[in-house]
Amino acid sequence: MSERRWDERCSEIVRRMAEHYHDHEIAVAIEAETGERFRRRTVAEFRRLAGLAPCRRNDWRRRLKVRRR
């Protein structure tokens, strides 16, 4: 079993997608483009190390909670 390696291609994908996509979507894109599979947490860690802003929270459930009241 080969060890997964984060390389410059993975970092480039994160930089390209960080502004508009969540970590799990970036992980899927990395797998599609490089064949390497990483967890969402791994993508989040490399995003933080690159100095990029964290992904925005998907707050769609908040609207449902407010509507119920």
ChimeraX attribute file (.defattr): number of C-alpha atoms within 10 A of each C-alpha:
attribute: neighborCount
match mode: 1-to-1
recipient: residues
	/A:1	3
	/A:2	4
	/A:3	6
	/A:4	10
	/A:5	10
	/A:6	15
	/A:7	10
	/A:8	9
	/A:9	12
	/A:10	22
	/A:11	16
	/A:12	12
	/A:13	16
	/A:14	24
	/A:15	16
	/A:16	12
	/A:17	15
	/A:18	21
	/A:19	13
	/A:20	10
	/A:21	13
	/A:22	19
	/A:23	22
	/A:24	17
	/A:25	15
	/A:26	24
	/A:27	22
	/A:28	16
	/A:29	18
	/A:30	22
	/A:31	14
	/A:32	11
	/A:33	11
	/A:34	12
	/A:35	11
	/A:36	17
	/A:37	16
	/A:38	18
	/A:39	12
	/A:40	15
	/A:41	12
	/A:42	15
	/A:43	23
	/A:44	22
	/A:45	13
	/A:46	16
	/A:47	19
	/A:48	12
	/A:49	9
	/A:50	12
	/A:51	10
	/A:52	14
	/A:53	11
	/A:54	14
	/A:55	15
	/A:56	12
	/A:57	7
	/A:58	8
	/A:59	8
	/A:60	8
	/A:61	9
	/A:62	9
	/A:63	9
	/A:64	10
	/A:65	9
	/A:66	8
	/A:67	8
	/A:68	6
	/A:69	5
